[in-house]
Amino acid sequence: MSESVKTHTTHHVELAASTAYGNSFDAIYVGVSGNIDIIVGGVTAGYDNVPVGLHSLSGDGIAASTTADTMVLMSW
C-alpha cells in the first residue's frame, strides 16, 4: 500500500511580515539553513540553526519570523 505525500515549497520571503504561512505539515525539508518558527495549536515554537535536510517537525504553519529558506512542507 503506497501513501500519498503532498508537498509545497515556500520561501520565507513570500511571507507577509505579520502573518504566518498556513499549511499544516508532518515533516519539513530545509534547503537553506536558519531559524524556523513553527505554529502549533496557536503557539509558536522556535528552532534555532536548523540545518539543511529532512526534519520530522510538524505543525499548523510557519511563522513569518522564520529565517530558513527553500522549505518543502510535507503532509500525509
N, C-alpha and C positions, 0 to 999 in steps of 0.2 A: 504494500500500500504506500503510495507516494503522498507526501504532504505538499500543499501549495504554499509557497512563500511569496509574500507581497513585499516589494521593496520601493523605496522612494529616496532619491538622492537630494540633499539640500546643502546649501552653503550658508554659513552664519550671516553673511552679508545680505541674504534675502529676507532676514527677519527684521520686522519693524522694531524700532528702539524700545517701545514699551509693550510689545506683545510677545506671545510665545508661538512657536511653530506647533500646531495642534494635531499631529498624527500620533496615535498610540503605537507602541512598538514593543517587541520582545527581545530584540538584540540590535546592536548598532556597530557598523563598521566605520572607523575613523580613518580618513585618508590623510589628514594634516593634523598633527598632534596639537593639543591645547586643553583648556578647561572646558568641561561640559556641565551645564546646569540642567538637570532633568526635573520635570514636574511630575510628581506622583501624588495623586489624590489632593491636588491643590497646594501641596507643599513642594518647595524647591530643594533638591538635594544636589550639592556641588561636588564634582570630582575634579581634582587638580592634576594637571600634567598627564592627561590620558594619552598613551602612546598610539601610534598608527597600528591598526589591527582590528580584529573582531572581538567584541566585548558582549558578555551576557548581561547587559543592563536593560531594564525595561522601564517604561513609564508612559505617561499620558501626553507628553510633549517635551520640547526642548525650549528652554528659556532664551530670550534674545541676548542675554549676557554671555552666552557661550562663545568661546574664542576658538575652539577646534573647528576644522573646516572639512569640506567634502565628505560629509557623513552619509551613509546609506542606512536608513532605518528599515528594519525587517520585522514583519509580523506573520504569524502563522496561527 
